[in-house]
Each structure stands twice: as C-alpha cells, then as structure tokens.
Amino acid sequence: MPANLEALYLQGLTFMFLFWNSARIFTYVPTILKLLRAGASARDYSLATWCCWVMSNGTFCLYLYEQGGRMLNSMVLINAGNTLMCLVTSILIFRLQRVGQSLTVHRLVEVGRDSPHPPVPPVVRT
C-alpha cells in the first residue's frame, strides 16, 4: 500500500475509533437512568457481563497508556470514560441484586423529601 494511502487509512481509522468510542460513553446513560428509577430491577442485567466490560475497557485503557509512552492521549481518556461508565453500571446492578434496594435519584441525593422513607433525625449531643 502506498505511504499516502496508508497514512489516510490510519487517519480515518483513528477518527472512527475516537468518534465511536466517544459516542459509546453516552450509550450507557439510558441503562444507568433505568437502574436509578423507582422499582428498578437488576434481574435483566448480567453483573458478570458488565464486570467483564469494566476489566476489558480498563485493561485496554492501560494498554493504550503504556504503549503510548505513558501519555494521556485522547484514546486513553475515552477508554477511561468507557471504563468509568461500565463501573458505575456494574455498581448499580450489584447494589440492586445484592441489596435489593431501589436507587432512585432523589434517594441518592436527599432522603426524606418526596421519599417513602422518613428523614433520619439529627443526632443531638449534650
């Protein structure tokens, strides 16, 4: 393959990698929001699959970091973002499967207001 065609191919491949892996970060949001809804069930989600994706993305991120001379380039950062989103999803699934609690957004932020759970009274020290 001529050098200019190879360079063009590598540029196109890099662009596609960055574009699709950046877009992939946003595809986790609907699943995360679904897991945060009241009455959410983790029964339809495989914790093993999501944990595998955490490890796969994480090791690929570290591989890119090491092979790239330990530089935080865009490929490393995008894979770190994908790893983080998979980790958040895994934690939510784990919490729902193991603890069996609904993780509504208002419950994570503020217990009491708009919640069926009464607020915890403050501890009074004398």
N, C-alpha and C positions, 0 to 999 in steps of 0.2 A: 504494500500500500504506500503510495507517495506520502512524503512527510507532511505536506499541507493538508491532505485528506485525513491523515491520522490525527493531526492537531485539531482539525474541525470536528472529527468524531469524538475526541476526548473532551472538547469544549461542550459539545452537545450532550454527551453523557453526564458530565459534571452538572450542567444546568438541569437536566432531568432528575438527577439524584437529589439536588438541592430543592427543586420545586416539589417533587412528590413526597419527599420526606418531611418538608416543611408543612405541606398540606395535611400529611398524616397526623401531625400533632393535634390539629383541630378535629380530627375524626374521633378522638377519644371523648370529647366533650359530651355528646349525646348519651354515651354509656354512663359517664360519671354523673350527669344530671339525673338519669333514670335511677341510678343506685341511691341517689340522695332523696328521692321522692318518698313521701309518707307511704308506708305499706310496701316498700320495695322488697323484692325477693331476690336473693342471690342464687336461687336454685337453677336458673337458666344460664349461669355463668360458670365456667370452669376455672377454678383458682389455679390449678396446675398449668393450664394454658397461659394464663396471664403472668404467672411467676416465671414461666419459661420465656415469655416475651421480655420480661424485665431483664433476665440474665442474658438473653440473646442481644438485646439492644445495648445493655451495659457493657458486655464484653466487646461488642463491635465498636462502641464508643472508645473504649480503652485501646483497642487495636488501632483505630484511626489516630488516636492521640500519640501512641508510641511510634507508629510507622511514619507519622508526620513530623517527627523530630520534637515531640512533646510540645506542640504548639496548639493552642485553642483556635483552630480554624472553624469555618462555618460548618463543615461536615461533622466535626466533633460536637459542636454545640447543638446542632439539630438532633444528633443521636442521643445526646444527653437529655434534650427535651422529650424525645420519644420514650426514653427510659423512665423519666420522671412521671410522665402521664400513665405509663403501664404500672408503675409502682403505686401511684395514687389509686388507680382502678383496683389493683390487687388488694390494697389495704381495705378499701370499701367492701369488696367481696368477702374478704376474710372476716371483717367485722360483722357483716350480715350473716355469714354462715356460722360463725363460732359464737357470737354473742346473741344473734337473733334480734338485734335492735334495729329499728328504723333510724336512718341517719338523715333526717330532714335538715334542710339548710338552717331553718330558724332554731332547731335544737342544737346544732353545732355552734351557732353564734350566740343565741340567747335562750336559756331555758326559762320558762315562765310565761312570757308574753306569747299569746296565740299557741300555747302548748297545753296538752292534756296533763302535763306533769307540773305539780306546784313548784314555785320557786323555792330554792333552798334558803332558809333564813340565815342571816349572818351570825357568825359566832361572836358572842359578847364575852369579852374577857374582863374580869374585875381585878 
